[in-house]
Amino acid sequence: MSDTAATQKYERELVILLRMRGVPETEIAQAITETRAYAKKSGQPIEDAFGTPAEFASQFPVRNSPTTKGGALRRLLGAAFKPTPKSPKSPLDEA
């Protein structure tokens, strides 16, 4: 695999893992920009400098978002326990 292909694969995996952790897109873009700049400046492959995508992503805190376990659970429970509006009275109710 060429350096470019390896870098693209690394970045794709990192983006997915960071999104799963609930990291905002702006921080993901910043992380990608910084890893590219460092790799270019140092001449090292990204994985040698930062570890595997999973290792690097694990340095970011997990945040509650729709894509994280906590965020999805909160949305699910919120929907399950949300009070339902009362339906209008039916003419049959008065009979």
QUIKADA-V627246 format. One record per residue. N is the residue number from 1. RES is the residue in one small letter. PSI is psi as a letter, one per 30 degrees, with the letter a starting at -180 (none if undefined). NEAR is the number of other C-alpha atoms within 10 Angstrom. D_CENTER is the distance of its C-alpha to the mean C-alpha in whole Angstrom. Layout:
# QUIKADA-V627246
<<N	RES	PSI	NEAR	D_CENTER> <N	RES	PSI	NEAR	D_CENTER>>
This chain:
# QUIKADA-V627246
<<1	m	k	7	27> <2	s	l	7	27> <3	d	e	11	25> <4	t	e	10	24> <5	a	e	10	23> <6	a	e	14	21> <7	t	e	18	20> <8	q	e	12	18> <9	k	e	14	17> <10	y	e	17	15> <11	e	e	19	13> <12	r	e	13	12> <13	e	e	16	11> <14	l	e	21	10> <15	v	e	20	8> <16	i	e	15	6> <17	l	e	20	6> <18	l	e	25	5> <19	r	e	20	1> <20	m	f	18	3> <21	r	f	22	4> <22	g	g	22	4> <23	v	k	21	5> <24	p	k	12	7> <25	e	e	12	8> <26	t	e	8	12> <27	e	e	12	11> <28	i	e	20	9> <29	a	e	12	12> <30	q	e	11	14> <31	a	e	18	13> <32	i	e	16	14> <33	t	e	11	17> <34	e	e	12	18> <35	t	e	19	18> <36	r	e	16	20> <37	a	e	13	22> <38	y	e	16	23> <39	a	e	17	23> <40	k	e	12	26> <41	k	e	9	28> <42	s	f	11	28> <43	g	g	10	28> <44	q	k	13	26> <45	p	k	18	24> <46	i	e	22	20> <47	e	e	16	20> <48	d	e	9	23> <49	a	e	14	22> <50	f	f	16	19> <51	g	a	12	19> <52	t	l	15	17> <53	p	e	20	13> <54	a	e	15	13> <55	e	e	13	15> <56	f	e	16	14> <57	a	e	24	10> <58	s	f	13	12> <59	q	f	9	13> <60	f	k	14	11> <61	p	k	11	11> <62	v	k	17	9> <63	r	k	18	9> <64	n	j	17	9> <65	s	l	19	8> <66	p	f	17	9> <67	t	f	15	6> <68	t	l	17	7> <69	k	e	16	11> <70	g	e	16	12> <71	g	e	15	11> <72	a	e	14	12> <73	l	e	15	15> <74	r	e	15	16> <75	r	e	13	16> <76	l	e	13	18> <77	l	e	11	20> <78	g	e	11	21> <79	a	e	11	22> <80	a	e	10	24> <81	f	g	8	26> <82	k	k	9	26> <83	p	k	8	30> <84	t	k	8	31> <85	p	k	6	33> <86	k	k	6	37> <87	s	l	6	38> <88	p	l	6	41> <89	k	k	8	45> <90	s	k	8	46> <91	p	f	7	50> <92	l	f	6	50> <93	d	f	6	49> <94	e	f	6	52> <95	a	none	5	55>>
